[in-house]
Amino acid sequence: MKKEFFSKFFAAAVVAVLGLQAAPSSANQVETPSPGRPGRVVTLVIPAASMVIALDRGPERLIGIHPASRPEITDGILGCFFPAAKQIRADMTGEGFAPNVEALLASRPDLVVQWGDRGRAIVDPIVRAGLPVLTLHSDGGGELAAGWLRLLGRGLVDREARGEALAERFLAARDAIVKTVAEIPESLRPKAVYLYRRQGNVFQVAGKKTTVDSDIRLAGGVNPASHLPGYAQVSVEQLLAWAPDIVLLGNFDKDLRPASLFGDPVFASLPAVREKRVYLYPRGGFRWDPPSHETPLAWRWLLTLFHPDRPSASLRAEMTESYRRLYNRAPTDMEINTILRMIDNNESLYYHRKFSR
């Protein structure tokens, strides 16, 4: 399974494997990374900032990040683990990941990490500026992050072995969950809907070709929105018609909380609301709903919520071990409570039973 996954991944991202980006200039020149260990790294890919910190076990060589990466540091656990990371520049890119070339040149990076499958317009200006680029691709499920770990490890030169080891652990965790879920009959898999954003009584839900859809299925759930493209808008009537057993709330809408659904009479007939099975995703070194190096923890969280009566290891213990491996830090009980959103999920069924200390 691992070999098949990586062969497909590298076929789709061969230039990223090399840590290079071909420039479509008249000379058809291929830009090469600076020799030796990149000492100054800029990440324009939002999750890559947290991943570089994990690969390095610290933020020392990370000198620039996407503005949306900053809240992951200031509001997440990384700001507690590494206070100096709060001072990293976050003016390296603008709308739609367009690079701020002036800021990039001023910061003198040895390596810039950018998306490689969102058009040449966000890559070519960096290449023309003479800066080495490592591109990541975003098409796939949550297991994408295993490939990102491997690619970033190679791009950072002296972190290749660590990137390989973290990627292998990542995929081993995935395989273990796949094996567990294979034993669960389809009839026992709950319907789970992920709400990305809400505007009045219109919701964005995760449909097909989204990582959350892939994660729901991986963890033993059924996504009734899986026939819709991407993050699709649906009415409250459609949501009620689906009658999901579980509603998952993302980290991208600060007003979406379990209490906001529990207290809204519009949702009183929704099985997930009636049974109090509405859950806000955790937020650790990165948000647990998009792909990242912490995705295996998110899978374990989902599996526990989808099938709470199945025996399972302590997620808190798994988090302690994982964070020690990723960041060389063990979170306190209070920090784990914050990551798991114990207060926000206080009224949600099974939550304290499964995740309290």
N, C-alpha and C positions, 0 to 999 in steps of 0.2 A: 504493500500500500504506500509506504513512504517513498520507495523508488519510483513508482508510477507518478505520484504527486509531483516530486521534484523534476522528473523528466518533462512533464507538461509545463511546469512553472518556468523552467529555464528555457524551454523552446519559445515561450512567449516573451521572455525578457533577457535575451542573450546579451544585449549591449550592457545591461545592468550587471550581469555576472562579472564582466570584465572591469567594472568600475569606470567605464568610459562612455562617452557619448559622441557619436559621429556628427560632425558639423556639415550641413549641406551647403558649404561654401563653394566658390568657383574652383578652389584648389582641392576640394573634397578632403580636407585635412581632418584627421582624427585627433581630438584633444586627449592628452594623457595626464593622469594624476601627477601631482608633485612627487618626486622620489622620496622614499623613506616613509616615516610615520607621519600622517597628517596631524599637525599639532593644533589646527584651528578649523573647526567644522561648523557649517551653517546648515540647518535643516529647514526646508520649506514645506516638507511633508509633515502634517500636524502630529501624527503619532511617532514620527521618527525622533523627535526631541527626547521623549521619555525612553525610547529604545536605545539611543546612543548613551544616555545616562546609565541605563541598565548594563549595556555592554562594557562600559568603562567603570561601573560602580561609582560613578561620580560625574559632575558636570564640567570638569576642568577644561576640556578642550572644546566644549560647545559654546560658541561665541555669538550665535545668532539663531533665532527661531521664528516660526510663523506666529503672528499675533494670537491666533487661536490656541497655540501651544502654551501660552503663558498661564491661563487659568488652570491648566492641568498641574502646573507647578505651584502656583500661589494658593489654589483652593484644594488641591489634592495632597497626597502624602509626601510627594517629592519636596515640597517646600519645607516640610518638617524634617525630612532626612537630610536635605542639602540646602540650607538657607541661602547660600551664595547663588544658587540657581535663579533666585528671584530677580537678580540684577542682569541677567542675560538680555541682550538687545532683541527687540521684537518688532523691528521696522524693516525686515528684509523682503517683504512681499506685500502686494496690495490685493485688490479684488481678483478673485479667480486664480490665485496663486501666481499672478504676474510678478516676476522678480523686480525688486528695487535695485537696479544695477548700481546706482550711485552708492547706496548703503553697503552693498556687497563688496564693491571695490574698496571702500573705506575700511571695511573690517578685515580685508586681506585674508580670506579663507584659503586653506589648502584643499578643501573639498566642500562641494555644495550638494545637498541631497534634494532632489526634485521629483515630482511625478513624471513618469515617462509615457503615460498613455492618455494624456489629456491635451494633446496638441503640441506642435513644435513651438508655438508662440511663447510658451512659458519656459522652454529649454534653450532655444537658440540665442536669446540675448545674453545668457550666462556664458554660453560657449564662445560667442563673439567677444566677450569681455576677457577671454583667455583664462577662465576659471574651470577647474576640473569638476565634472558633474557625475554623480551616481544617480541613476534613475530607478525608481520603484514603480511597480505596476499594481493596479487596484482591482482587477477583475477576478473575482472569486469569492470563496467563503472565508470564514474566520481563520482557516488554516493558512491564509496568505501570509500572516505575520511570521510564521515559521520561515518562509522564504525570505522575508525582509530581514530577519535576524541573521540569516546566513549571508545575505548580500551586504548588509551593513558591516558585519564582521570582516568580510573581505575588503570592503572599502576603507575600513579603519586600519588595515594592514596587520597590526599586531593583535587584532582581536578575532582573527579567523577561527582559531580553535574554540574560543568561547562562543562565538556565534554558532558554530556547528553543534556544540554541546547543548546550547539552549534550544536550538531548533529540533534536535533529536528528542529532548525531554518534552518539548511542546507536542510533537507528533505522537510520542508514546502516550501522553495524557489523552490525546484525541482517540487513539486506538482503544484505550481502556474504556472510554465512554461509549464508543461504537459497539464494543463487545457487550457491555452492560445493556444498552438499549436494544440490541438485537434479541434479547430474551423477553422483552416487554411486548405483549400482543398489541396490535393496532387498536383494538377496542378499548384499551386502557390508556391510550395516549390522549392527553387533554388538548382541547382547542385553545391556542394561545395567540393573542393579537398584540403586536408591538405598536404603541402610539409614539410617534416621533414628535409631532407638534399638534397643537389645537388652536383653532381660530373660531371662537363661538362654538357652534355645533358641527363644524367641519374638522375632520382629523386627517393627518397624514399617517398612513400605516405602512409597514414594511411588507412589500410584495416580492415577486420573484426577482432573482438576481441581486438581492440585497444580502449582506452578510448576516443580518439578524434572521432572515428567513432560513438561511442555511443553519444557523445556530439552533433555532427552535427545533428543526427536524433532527439535527444531530443529537440534541439532548432529550429526545423522546416526546416531542410535542407535535401538534398539527397546526399549521398556520392557515386559517380560512381565507387569508388575503393573498395566498401564494400564487393565484392566477393573475393578479394585478401587476402592472409593470412598475418596478422601482418603488419609490416612496410616493404612493398614490393617495389622492384625496378621496375621502368617503364621508358620507353623511352620518349623522347619529342614528338615523333609521337603519342604514346598512349595518352599522356596528351592532345594533340591537338584534337585527335579523340573524347575524352570525352567531349570536348568543355564546361568546367565548367563555370557557371555564376559567381562564386566566387572562389578565391584562397586564402587560409589561410596559412600564413607563420609562422613556429614555432620559438621558442627561442633557437634552438640548432645548428643553422648554422648562424654565424655572417654575412655571405655574402648574405644571402637571405633577401632582402628588397623589398618593392613595386617598388622603383625606378629601381632596377636591372632588374625587369621583364618589366616595362614600357619602358625601354630604349633598350631592346633586340629585334631586328627585328624577331628573331625566333618565338616570341610569339605574333607578331602583329595581327594575325588572331584569337587569343584566345578571346572569348567573355569577360572573366573576365578582360583581359588586355585592350581590346578595350573600355570597359565601365568603366575602372579604379576601378574595384571592387576587388582589391588585398589588403589584410590587414595583418599587422604584429601583432601577439598576444601581449597583454599587459604583463607586469611583475611587480608584486607588492611585497608582502611579500614572494611570490613564483611565478614561471612562471604560467601563466594562462592556458597553454595547457595541462600539466599533471594534475592528480588529486591532490587536496590539499584542505585545509580549505577555500580557496578563489574561489573554483570552481563555487559556485552559481553566483558570479560576472561574471565569464567567460561565463556562460550560458546566462546571461542577455545581455552581449556584443554580443554574437553570434545571439541571437534572434533579437536584434536591427539591426544588419547588414543584416541578412537574410530577414527581413521584415520591412524595414525602414519607410514605409508609415503607419504602425500600430501605434496608440498612445502608448506611453510608458513613464514611470517615468524616471526622470533624473538619469542616471547611476552615475554621479558625486556625487549626493546627496546620492545615495545608497552606494557608496564607502566610503564617509565620515562617514556615520552611521556604516557601517560594520567594518571599521578600528578602529573606536572608541570602538566598542564592542570587537573586537579581540585583539587589542594592547593597548587600553586605550590612543590612540593618534588619533588626527584628522589631516589628511594630508593637506598641503597648496594647493592652486590652482596650483602652479608650480609643486609640487610633484605629483598631480593627472595627470597633463600634461605629466610628465615623465613616470608614470606608464602606461598610455594609449598610449604611443609612438606617441604623437601628431605630432612631427616633422617627424618621419619616415612615418607616414600615412597621411602626409600633402596633397598629391596629390590624395588620395583615395576618391572615390565618397561617399558622405553622411557623411564622418567622422567628419568634423568640424561642420556640421549642427546638428549632433546628439550628439556630445560629447564635444563641446567647452563650456566654462563657460557661 
